[in-house]
Amino acid sequence: MRKIITILFTLFLCGCSSIPFKRIEYVSLEGIEPQVVRLQFSQRIPQSFEVVNSTVFAYRHLKLSCLGPTHVDTLKQNFSVVGLNYVGMKLFELSFKNGTVDSKYIFPELAKRGDFAQAVCEDIKKIYFDRIPASESSVIQKRHKIIFRQAQSGGFLEYVFAGRDNLLIEKNSYANGRKLWSVFYYEYVVNEKKVFPVGIILRHYPYNYQLVVRLKEIRESE
């Protein structure tokens, strides 16, 4: 992963900017039934959709920016994604289907790092897959948050719901007593009765990098 970070910023070097999303407006969730929140959210997110996002990969004081469409089928656990820089040059095109990564195109300098496609796929899965906690998850109910904790190998996934619409605002992965990564969801909008986050931030703590994703266009939803 550190080799990937190095080559990315050798190719695309520029200054890092602040995160441009509104903070969540917390409201009291006292008396709200957690399982109702979980069920309602599962009904409001699309199973299959295509979005166009801008993405900034930030590491320390540097960043890589790209723009492109992502098609996701959460039911089949498949997706495809294309990344272009802002002058239209293709950086990568890849897909994930039936548990297999297919690298249709990787920019030659990126292709020298054999795990680049796998790293991109893992981050997309963290963002778009498994956004609904299992019904048997343990629940921590706070005044302004409802937190589900779902066991996984060596640790647990944590889902945090909050705000006026009781939407997923945060997903965290813990293993061996440490936090591995977090995904934060901001400024949901409604399209065809389904909700889409306008802003997404993924933070990977061991490698100390961050992805900032901004929704540009919703092309299709169910």
N, C-alpha and C positions, 0 to 999 in steps of 0.2 A: 504493500500500500504506500509506503514512503517513497518508493521509486516512482509510482504513479503520480504522486503529488509533485515530485521534483520535475518530471517531464511536462506536466500540465503547465506549470508556471514558467518553465523555460520557453514554452511556445506562446503563452498568452499572459502578459504581465501588465498589471494596472493596479490602481489603488483600490482599497476596500471601502465600502460605504456602509452606513448604518442600516438597520433593519426597518423597512418602511411599512409596517403593519400596525394596526390599532391594537391596543391591549384589550383583553377580554373585560367586559363589564360584568362583574360578579353580582349575583342576586342571591337572596336566601333560598335554599333548597330544602328547608325544613318541611317535613311532611310529604316530600316527594318520594314515591315508591321506586327504588333502584331498578327493579326488573321492568317496570313500565318505561323508564328512561332507555334502558338497553333495547327493548323491543321497538320502541318508537324510532330510535336512531337507525336500527337495522332496516326499517321500512322506508327511511328517508334518503338513504344513500343508494346511488345507482349500482347495479351489478355489472353493467357494460357501458362504457362511455369512451369518448375521444375528446381530449383537451389539447390546447396549444399552450405551452408554458415557456416562460423565460426562467432560466436557472443560473444561479451564481454559485460556484464552488469556491468557498473562501477558506484560506489557510493562512493564519497569522495576518500579515498585512498585504496579502496578495489575493487575487481572485481570477477565475476563469468564467466567462459568461457565454451562454449558448441559448438558442431558441429552437423550438420544434414541437411536433405533435407526439402525443403519447396515447396509444389505444390500450385500454385495460378491460379485461374480462375477469372480474373477481370470482365468479362462480366456477369457471374453469381454471382459474389461477394462471392465466396467460396474459402477456402484454407484448407490445412492440413499441419502440421508441426511436426517433430520429433527432439528432442534435446538430444544429448548424451554428456557425459563428455569425456575427452581425453583418458580415459582408456576403453571406450566403454560402460559404464553403462548408461542405459536409464534414463533420468531425467523427460521427459514428452513426451507424444504423444497426440495431440489434433487436432480437426478440427472445422471449422466454416462453416455451411451450412444453407441456408434459414434463416439466422438471428439467428441461435442457435449454442451455443458452445457445442461440444461433447468432454469430457475429457476421452479419451481412456485409458490413463495411466498418473498418476502423482506420482513422487517419494514420498514415504510415508511422509517424513518430510514436503515436499511442499504441500501435500494434506491436511495437517492440517489447511492450510490457504485457505478457501473456494473460495476466489476471485482470486487465482493465475492464473487459466486458462483464466478467463475473462481479466485479466491484460495483459497477453501475446497476446491474440487475439486483443485487442485494439491497441497494438503497431504494430502488423503486418498489421492491416488495415491502420494505419497512414502511414506506409511505402509504401505499394503496391497498395492500393485502391485510387481512386480519385486523380490521378496524372494529369488530364487534366482539366483546368479551364473551366467553362461554357462560352459559346460564348457571353453571355450578361454581363460578368464580366467587371468591370471598369478597365481601363488600365493606368498605369503610365509608361511612356517611358523615360528612362534615357540614358545617353551616352553609358554605358556598360551593362545595364540591361533592360529587359522588365518585368514589374510586373503586374500581374493580381490580382484583389481583388474580391473575390466571397462572397457575403453575406451569413451568416449562423446565426442560432439562437443566439442572444446576441452578435454577432461580425462578423468576416469574416475570410475566408481562403485566404492566400496570396501565390501566385505562382511566383517564380523568375526564369527567363530564362536568360542565358548568355553563353559566350564562342563562339568559332569558329563555332560550330554546332548548336548554339541556343537551347541547351538542358535545361531541368529542373534541376536547381542546388539547389533549396531550396523551402521548403513548410512550412509555418508558420500558426499557429492557434491563433487567438485573440478572447477574449471574455471579456466583461465588462471592456474594456480599458486596459487589460493586456495580455501579450503573455503567452500562455499555453504550447505550444510545438513547436519544429522545427524539420524538417527532412532535412538533407543535403545529396546530391548525388554527388559522385566523380568518375572520371576516367572511363567514359563510354567505353564499348567495343561493337563491332558488332558481332552478331551471327545470321546467316541465315537472314540477312538484318534487324534484330531487335536490339535495343540497350539495354544494361544491365549495371547498375552502378556496378563497382568493389567495391566501398566503399560506405557505408551508415552510417550516424550518426543520431540518434534520441536523442534529448534532451528534457527532461520533466522538466519544470522550477519550478512548485509548489513543486514537490517532490525531485528536485535537483539530478536526476539520468540521466545516459546516456547509450545508446546502441551503440556499434560499430560493424558493420556488414561487413564482407569481403567475397566477392564472391570467391568460390573455384572451382565450376564446374557448367556448364549449361548442364543439362541432356536432356532437350527437349524444344522446342519452336514451335510456329505455323509456 
